[in-house]
Amino acid sequence: MSTNVNLLGKGIKYLSLLLLLFIASPVTLTIGFKALKNYKDTSQEYLSYLILAIAVILVIFTIYFSFKTFKILLRAIFNN
């Protein structure tokens, strides 16, 4: 039972990208909600909805990417 080093390297690269997504997703969501609060009943209200939509897509992608990353890491460690 040896570790697949190439797959482990790919998993660590994905893990670093996942860390960035874990930071960017909630920050973007918070910015969207604050923009919605500040730009209520103005012409820039659509911008806040756009930021919120991007944040929701980013959160969903982060969840998907986390499962994919941990699947790669488990496959690299346990050779399944």
N, C-alpha and C positions, 0 to 999 in steps of 0.2 A: 504494500500500500504506500505508494510514493506520491508526492505532490506534483501536479502538472505545473511547472514553473511558468510556461508561456501563458496559460490560462489564468494563473494567479496574478501575473503582471497586468493582464487585461482587466481583471477584477479590481485590482487596486487603482487603476486609472479610472474605472467607472465609479469606484468608491469616492475618489477625490471630486469627480464631477457631481456625484450625489450630495456631497457635503456642501458644495456651492448651491445646489438646488434647494437643500434644506434651509439655507439662509435666505435665498432670493425669494422663495415662494411666500413665506409669511410677511416679509417686508413689502413685497408688491401688493399683497392683499390689504395690509394696513394702510399703505399709501392710497389705494383705491377707496377704502372706506372714509379716510380723512378727506380726500378730494370730494367725495359725494356729500359729506357733511358741510364742507366749506362752499361748494359751488351749487348749492341747492337753489333752484329757480333762476339760474343764469344760463347763458349760452354755452358755458363750459361744462355743463352737466353731462353732456354726451361723452366728453373726454373721461370723466370719472367712471362712467359705465364701461367704456372701452378698457380702462385700466383694470376694473373689476373682472371683466371677461377674460382678459389676458391672465390675471392672477388665478382665476379658477382653473383655466386650462393648464397653467403651470403647476398648480397643486395636484391635479389629476395625473399629469405627466410625471411628477415627482414620485407619487405613489407607485405608478407602473414601473418606473425606472428603478425604484428601490427593490421591488420584487425581482426584477431582472438581474440586478447587480448581485443580490444575495444568492440567487440561483447559480450564477456564474462562479461565485466564490465557493459555494458548497460543492459544486462539480469539480472545481480545481483541487480542493482539499481532499475530498473523498473519492475521486475518480469514478463518478457514476456516469 
